[in-house]
Amino acid sequence: MSKRQLAMVMDLNKCIGCQTCTVACKTQWTNRNGREYMYWNNVETYPGTGYPKNWMELGGGFDAAGDLQPGVIPNLESDYGVPWDYNYDSLTTTSLIDGSKEAAFHPHVSPTWGPNWDEDQGAGVFPTDNYFFYLPRICNHCTNPGCLSACPRDAIFKRDQDGVVLVDLDRCQGYRYCIAGCPYKKIYFNPKISKSEKCILCFPRIEQGLPPACAQQCVGRIRFVGFLDDLESQVHKLVNVYKVAIGLRPDYGTQPNVYYVPPTESPAKFDAEGRIIEGSTRLPIEELEKLFGPEVHHAIKTLKDEMKKRKETGVSELMDILIAYQHSDMFRLDNNYYQEVAKEQHRTPLAPVDTRYVAGKFTKAGGHH
Amino acid sequence: MNKVLTSLLSLGVACTAAMAADAAITALKVTDSLDAIKADSAVWSKAKFSSVTLYPQTAIYMNDKKANALAENVKPKAKKVDVAALYDGKNIALMVKWADGTKDIQKGATTTEYGDGFAVQFAGITKLPEALPYIGMGSAGRPVVVHLQKATEKIYEPNGNKDVGLQINRQQTGVFEKDLAEFDNKVASLANTDYERVFVAEGYRSLTEIKDGSVKSSSEMVHASNTWTGTLSRPLKDEYVNLTGTVPVSIAVWDGSKMNRNGIKNLSAWIAVNLDGQKPNAAMIAELTTDPKGNAVKGKEVAAANGCNGCHQIETTDPTSFMAPSLRFVGGYSSAAYLRESIVKPSAVVVPGYNRNAHSNTPWYNLEKGKRVSTMTDYSHLGKAEVDDIVAYLKTLKAEVE
């Protein structure tokens, strides 16, 4: 266990599946050098196959006795999907309007699978009871990481100062046991360099007081970032005080540090005549129990109660937090903390160059609209 | 039918038990320089090949479900390889030949394929047979140097080379045709086609690559007529080893089609290589080439009487129900000295880690003042003859040869 733990909360009621986080991550980290197929951040449709395909069925994690469970390493083509590319070169030499049937411009492979192949399909029967929601996923920076336990080379470590789980690329020799050991399949094999790579929680950003790119870019403002032991952080309030944010698949035993506010709002079902069935909800509670364990009942009750309270009285700290007024409140990275860590290690800490980016020009620090 | 099968099986066990340790290998002294020796170098015609048995590693159970389910890995077999050695006064060279019908090369665009490979391990302590490092990558205070050669496609390691501009995806370069081809060429020039690594280790999980150039070695792998030929040359003396007289080496091979890598492999026990013309180390040769003098039949009884099977699975491997390493094939790759030490001084070699064997309720070691202390009972109270018998019994526990 690390000295402190940085955590992220994602409010699933607000995720619109726009993939801005995915793109923020991809352009920052994974669009090159053997990582093209990786999505350190992905947003999948639930219920669905997920990314990689059927990741929940691929093993890893720990059983009740604390034993690491064997797992399966997904296949690049059939489980992750080959990131196909186009021969843009051909556009400079061939005409697209000369009527030839054989397209000179085509993907380099005929794709058979890819992330979000089943986007927005969900489950149930349209229009009576079909449903789905979006599940954004990054590495959970677990307190008891399956990847770390599986590595026979001590190549994976959990940073003491904030619990970020990283791969020591110098030690990694590409055995891929980490991938089998991670129940979330959030560590990937880079076949080009023959080493494993994963979400680094944008540590070069957080050390400068900036949230991870996925959180910063999120247009739905569903992501909160902060230290779990920072009593002022909204992450702490959502996870420890209100207990409305729960780790994904806690039954895997890795103690994940990405927490989800479970989706509480789903439309009512229709009957055969297309009339609303009053009091019904499309989202089966069993699905949420499967994802978040029995704690989900308490979380949903608290959320509903606070929503009601807010409607009736206009006051609810929890609702104010979830409305996510200010980035400065949502992201408490405690920049001074990393500065202090740097000083302790006798290194020169770099102050964020762009103070306006951190504070904002037209926002009153700490105030709401 | 069942009966016939059973008796056949027990016959098999009997044969295995009778299998003796591998003989010492003689490294002939040559005048040719071995600096950059290749598989097809003429000097190999002078070398004398000896047979070495490589046993499946089963002490550590890895967590790859598919690999573990492969029939070849459920019932792993030992493998015979041919080894020859030469030395020129400055370098020692080894050639390893092993049958492998599938040429597996780790490709640059797949997550589920593995390359074939071989490794040669040298002991940092070479004089005292009883103090040889643990065969599985050494042990605390007893380092080993491991030379690894894997069959891979081009491997890119741009990290730290400040060539970030060449790491972008070719489609994002914004250039076409001639310029793009030029970009591709530059990227290709960064790639290293030779996956040759040297490591130093003092125990499982501690393997660390030597990257400062302090070991000048050269190895290669060539596949022809269903056989891999691996060659390695390295200095007789550097800051890690000083090889004279009788040199203990160990050899491992990996078969990519069996999803072999790291712990899923075949490895030999310490093998004695005598540098021809130098004074051999008689104690080392005796330790590595002769079977222990104990009585294996009695040893089995002593092991049962002392409750070894309370924690170890002795002739079986069921990873779900034991806390201590399975002893099923321990006799193949373990030296008698190591087995003896493990019985009377269980904390001498303790494998660290959290893998499948680490039942959190029944850990196989505790940390005391930063040192791993085995939870195994110390059996130093046993008489010398009893220990010898157990060792003789454990030495018979070997996988049958392919």
Interface residues (C-beta under 8 A of the other chain):
Chain A: N31 R32 N33 G34 E36 G59 G60 A65 G66 D67 L68 Q69 P70 G71 V72 I73 P74 N75 L76 E77 Y80 V82 D85 Y86 Y88 D89 T92 L148 S149 A150 P152 R153 D154 L169 D170 R171 Q173 G174 Y175 R176 Y177 I179 A180 G181 Y188 F189 P191 K192 I193 S194
Chain B: I60 M62 N63 D64 K65 K66 N68 Q106 K107 G108 A109 T110 T111 T112 T152 I155 Y156 E157 P158 N159 Q167 I168 N169 Q171 Q172 F176 E177 L180 Y195 R197 Y204 R205 S206 L207 T208 E209 K211 R261 N262 G263 G353 Y354 N355 R356 A358 H359 S360 N361
